[in-house]
């Protein structure tokens, strides 16, 4: 992949991390296109519309070049071959549900008028204005001539990293996509309530009566006009 397009992936990831600012995920409204100006043609924003399905809300010109048409409104799965769509669906579910960041390595084989090209795709979850994690900032960079469009890609590898790991470093080893929720529930089941602290009764001096609070506090008026 060319250095420029590698830089686009790095720039988008770095920008997302910056606007995340220590939170689990940033908000869609935090995005300022000027922050990724040099990577805009490779960048896009996804909206989750159903389990395992997300469509393009905003997309850079490079994605339209890959498909040979305007891609806004298209599902992300349109960029992959039918054999890779189940994998894409599973990755999207982890990105939004865990939530997690994902990196996919892609390849489009050669054909007539279509030289072989490699690509890299990154998906970074965000909150919508309603507060649900249903948006994702992404970057799609390719290496090689696009040739005759549309181009579709096989998924040759992917990495999914749950973001909860940033806040829960003590989780036990396991598959990140399946263990996070179960471990949280297990910890809750194993938690024991704090023992009740015995209340010390006030001491009562012999010959005195214990005061009992009345139904509500009140003022008592004492007439002292007859006192010397």
Secondary structure, DSSP 8 states (H G I E B T S, - for coil): --HHHHHHHHHHHHHHHHHHTTSSSEEGGG--GGGGGGGGGGEEEEEEEETTEEEEEEE-HHHHHHHTS--TT-BGGGGB-GGGHHHHHHHHHHHHHHTEEEEEEEEE--BTTB--EEEEEEEEEEE-TTSSS-EEEEEEEEES---SS---BEEEEEEEEEGGGGT-TT--SS-HHHHHHHHHHHHHHH---------------TTS------SS--------TT--
